[in-house]
């Protein structure tokens, strides 16, 4: 991923990239909703928690905006 503002390059996992694309296409969803989409409606509670943690990490790094 390339940050055009400062020229930085970032490497993200395929799951993180898919999650960011999903959030861009369907903003306002919950971690549970995104987890279900990522895992074809079979996400466990643990997997939903992992997606929530990934969303927090992505927001902390400025890749996504939560609550917008």
N, C-alpha and C positions, 0 to 999 in steps of 0.2 A: 504494500500500500504506500502511496506517495502523498505526502503532505505538501500541497502546492504553496501553502503560506510560507513555509520556511525551508522547503526542499528536502525535508527529512524522509527517509525510507523506513517503513516498519514491516516486520514480518508477522503475520497472524496465522493461526491454525486454520485449516479448511472449515472446521466447525464454526470458529469465530467469524470467518468471512461469510459463511452461509447465514449465520445469525444476523450479522449486520445488514446483509442484503434483505433478509426477511423483515427486519425492523424498518428499513427504508421503504419497502413495498407495502407494509402493513403496520404503520406506526400506532402506538397506543395500546399494543397488546401487553399481556402479562407474561412473566417468565414461564408460567405453566402452559399458556397458550402456545408460546414459541417452542417450548420443549415438545409439546404434542405434535406440532407441525414438523419439527426436525426429526422426530422419531416415529412418524406415521401413526399417531394416536396411541402409542404404546409406552409413553414415558412413565417411569416410576417416580415416586416422591423424591427419591435421591437424585434422579436425573433432573427433575424440575428444580431442585435446590442447586444443582451444578450449573444449570442455565442461568438461574438468578445470580449466582456468584460471578459467572462470566459477564453478565450484563453490568454488574457493579464494576468489575475490573475494566471493561470497555468504556464505561462512563468516566471512571477516574482518569483514564488515559485520553479522554476527549474524543473517542471514536463515535460514541453515541450520546444522546441527551435523554436522560430518563425523566419521566414525569412531564414531558412537554406536550 
